């Protein structure tokens, strides 16, 4: 979000909570929400923060790019080095 008060409100961005994905994933087949797919305490804490703040949660996936927490995603196995 742009915190510069000289930028008009209509040009400012919207706030979100964002975190990165994790290696541990729910192995269920098919599409399930990203928040259920990724299993980590960090992501759970980010989701709790987003709920308390009334903000959407985005997760940066190493394979899929940015995904919303409720966005259905497939299982995948990708090691980022």
C-alpha positions as CSV (number, residue, x, y, z in Angstrom):
1,X,0.0,0.0,0.0
2,X,1.2,3.5,-0.8
3,X,1.5,5.4,2.5
4,X,2.5,8.6,0.8
5,X,-0.3,11.1,1.8
6,X,0.4,13.1,-1.4
7,X,-1.0,10.3,-3.5
8,X,-4.8,10.7,-3.9
9,X,-6.9,8.0,-2.2
10,X,-8.3,6.8,-5.5
11,X,-4.8,5.9,-6.7
12,X,-3.7,4.1,-3.5
13,X,-3.7,0.3,-3.5
14,X,-5.7,-2.0,-1.2
15,X,-4.2,-3.8,1.7
16,X,-3.7,-7.5,1.9
17,X,-1.9,-9.9,4.2
18,X,0.7,-11.9,2.2
19,X,3.0,-14.8,3.0
20,X,5.0,-17.4,1.1
21,X,4.1,-21.0,0.6
22,X,5.6,-24.0,2.3
23,X,6.9,-27.4,1.5
24,X,4.4,-29.3,3.5
25,X,1.1,-29.7,1.6
26,X,-2.1,-31.6,2.0
27,X,-1.7,-34.5,-0.5
28,X,-5.5,-34.7,-1.3
29,X,-6.2,-35.1,-5.0
30,X,-8.1,-32.5,-6.9
31,X,-8.5,-28.8,-6.2
32,X,-8.7,-27.6,-2.6
33,X,-8.4,-24.1,-1.2
34,X,-4.8,-22.9,-0.9
35,X,-5.2,-22.3,2.8
36,X,-6.1,-26.0,3.3
37,X,-3.4,-27.1,0.8
38,X,-0.5,-25.5,2.5
39,X,0.3,-26.7,6.0
40,X,2.4,-24.5,8.2
41,X,2.1,-22.6,11.4
42,X,3.3,-19.4,9.6
43,X,0.5,-19.6,7.1
44,X,-2.0,-20.3,9.9
45,X,-0.8,-17.3,11.8
46,X,-1.0,-15.1,8.6
47,X,-4.6,-16.3,8.1
48,X,-5.5,-15.5,11.7
49,X,-4.0,-12.0,11.3
50,X,-5.9,-11.5,8.0
51,X,-9.2,-12.5,9.7
52,X,-8.6,-10.2,12.7
53,X,-7.8,-7.3,10.4
54,X,-10.6,-8.0,7.9
55,X,-8.1,-8.3,5.1
56,X,-7.7,-10.9,2.3
57,X,-4.9,-13.4,2.5
58,X,-2.6,-14.1,-0.5
59,X,0.0,-16.8,-0.6
60,X,3.0,-16.6,-2.9
61,X,3.4,-20.0,-4.5
62,X,6.7,-21.1,-6.0
63,X,4.9,-22.9,-8.8
64,X,1.6,-21.0,-9.2
65,X,2.6,-17.4,-8.3
66,X,0.3,-15.4,-6.1
67,X,-2.9,-17.2,-5.0
68,X,-5.8,-16.2,-2.7
69,X,-6.3,-18.3,0.4
70,X,-9.7,-19.5,-0.8
71,X,-8.5,-20.2,-4.4
72,X,-8.6,-23.9,-5.3
73,X,-5.2,-25.2,-6.2
74,X,-3.9,-28.7,-7.2
75,X,-1.4,-30.7,-5.3
76,X,2.2,-30.3,-6.6
77,X,5.7,-31.1,-5.6
78,X,8.3,-28.5,-6.4
79,X,11.6,-28.0,-4.7
80,X,12.9,-24.4,-4.9
81,X,16.6,-24.0,-4.5
